[in-house]
Amino acid sequence: PKLNKDDNIYTILENVIECCGCCKARNIKGDKAPGYTYLIEAIKLLKDSPLLDNHRWILMGDGPELEKIKQEAKEIDKYVKFIGPRENGWQYLKAFNYFILPSVKEGLPYTILEAGLAKVPVIATKVGGISEILEDNKTGLVVTPANPIQLADAMKQIIKAELAEKLSNENYNNIVKNFNLRDTIRKTEELYLRLF
């Protein structure tokens, strides 16, 4: 995206070697529903990895759990940046090397669809409708929810250029083919006609 110099994400991104590590464009709300706690723990597990030297994790959103999550991230605040809510957060996706959705519960997250359309490789947890969009090691990396070790391992894997390109291309093709508006409306209509 075109970043405005007045936007604090511009300042963060211009000084990061690998642009940044992740984006979660959703409100930080509920007890542990978004899974930020597990993402923070996963980043801490990367302490001996070169990932910490050249990545920054950008977290978008706000909510009642924000201060708690910031406290959990205090020892790694050099690597994790909270930038608050952003209207049209999808516009920032192209600036990211990969997108992480560490949820412990979820519906069918449009954020994965947006990341896929932006051709940004995705790491997500196997909850809710995520498996309807992502197939592990084919269209994204899918990990067990609330598992920082698997999340850290997935982050180490997704930085490999060949894998990232394969996942992002496959996810893009999957979304264009299976999640376009016309087909979604048609499938919804068919479902309603069968049910009622």
C-alpha positions, -999 to +999 in steps of 0.1 A: +000+000+000+010+036-002+019+044+033+015+079+047+045+092+066+021+103+093+009+068+099+029+050+126+030+018+105+052+037+080+078+044+106+078+008+118+080-007+083+107+015+069+132+003+095+125-035+093+147-057+071+120-082+063+092-056+063+073-074+091+063-108+103+026-108+107-007-089+108-039-097+126-065-072+114-092-079+139-101-065+173-083-079+203-113-088+223-127-116+244-107-137+269-082-155+247-104-159+216-080-142+192-050-163+204-026-134+207-012-149+240-001-180+220+014-158+192+034-138+218+046-171+234+056-184+199+076-153+192+094-157+225+103-193+214+121-178+184+148-162+207+176-182+191+163-179+156+174-153+130+137-145+126+140-122+156+168-102+141+150-092+109+113-095+115+087-074+132+052-086+141+026-059+136-006-064+154-037-044+144-067-040+166-078-030+200-101-041+227-103-050+264-074-075+262-050-051+246-032-040+278-029-076+290-014-087+257+010-057+257+022-068+291+028-104+279+048-089+250+069-066+271+101-087+270+099-088+232+085-053+225+115-046+203+099-071+178+062-067+184+044-035+175+008-028+183-006-002+160-042-001+170-072-004+148-070+005+111-099+012+089-095-010+058-067-030+073-066-052+043-048-024+024-017-031+045-015-068+037+008-064+008+034-048+032+036-081+051+057-111+045+031-134+060-002-133+078-010-151+111-044-159+124-037-175+158-074-178+169-087-204+194-122-200+180-133-186+147-161-186+121-151-183+084-125-155+087-126-130+059-091-119+069-077-151+055-096-145+023-082-109+021-046-122+028-050-148+001-062-123-025-032-101-016-010-132-022+003-131+013+011-166+027-010-175+057-004-194+090-037-201+109-050-224+135-073-253+128-106-239+142-140-230+129-142-225+091-105-221+086-101-256+072-127-248+046-102-222+032-068-236+041-053-270+034-021-275+054+010-273+033-010-267+002-028-233+006-013-223+040+002-236+071-024-249+096-015-255+133-032-267+164-049-239+183-032-227+215+001-243+205+030-218+206+055-245+196+037-254+163+031-216+156+069-209+161+078-239+138+053-226+111+069-192+112+103-207+107+089-226+077+070-199+060+100-176+056+114-200+030+108-181-003+098-212-024+073-224+002+058-189+008+053-184-030+037-218-034+013-213-005+003-178-015-003-188-052-023-219-043-043-199-017-050-172-042-062-196-068-084-215-043-100-183-031-107-170-066-122-203-076-141-212-045-149-180-026-160-155-052-191-135-045-213-149-072-207-186-062-211-178-026-245-162-032-255-191-054-244-217-028-262-198+000-294-196-020-292-233-028-287-241+009-318-220+019-339-236-008-330-271+005-336-261+041-368-242+036 
